[in-house]
């Protein structure tokens, strides 16, 4: 279940038994981050500029909703829905988590190319491979202390780019011209193992299969 505090917008946690996975959405440059030990898996602006401040946060069933509306200083606004995903054959043991990140961007400008990067710490390098299902892609980032992988369905692969940098891997979402008033969505799935330097293949297979079978949310 999601744990939130009424007077602390930007702070939330998903509890699995005695295990806690903390979400921090208080920073302007790190719009939203999954905190793993001393590291952060963060959603940031591609040019590392400040993003719109968080305006609203609420929980609906198993979904954690964030709203970052466009301001005079930003080229676009966006919404993020975070949903823990149960994976068949992979028990909720508190050491692993699979999260669906539904990102929606929108702009009021006539000429805008909104981009967001999902940044994964990767001390041991990064790699990508074809997923279990045709058209999907898996991006691995082995941190040494924990493992993380992002899985993209075929609808997101073409508009996303992986950028390897020292100590991190950036998965760039969107980036194409966005017409005023149009909403564009991306749905990366994030799998994390905080006890090992890499995510086990069975978790990758289960997440890839679940993503392929999951319809894109309407809102």
Secondary structure, 3 states (H helix, E strand, C coil): CEEECCCCCCEEEEEECCEEEEEECCCCCEEEEEEECCEEEEEEECCCCCCCCCCEEEEECCEEEEEECCCCCCCCEEEEEEEECCECCECCCCCEEEEEEEEEEECCCCCCCCEEEEEEECCCCEEEEECCCCCCEEEEEECCCCEEEEEECHHHHCCCEEEEECCEEEEEEECCCCCCCCCEEEEEEEEEECCCCCCCHHHHHHHHHHHHHCCCCCC
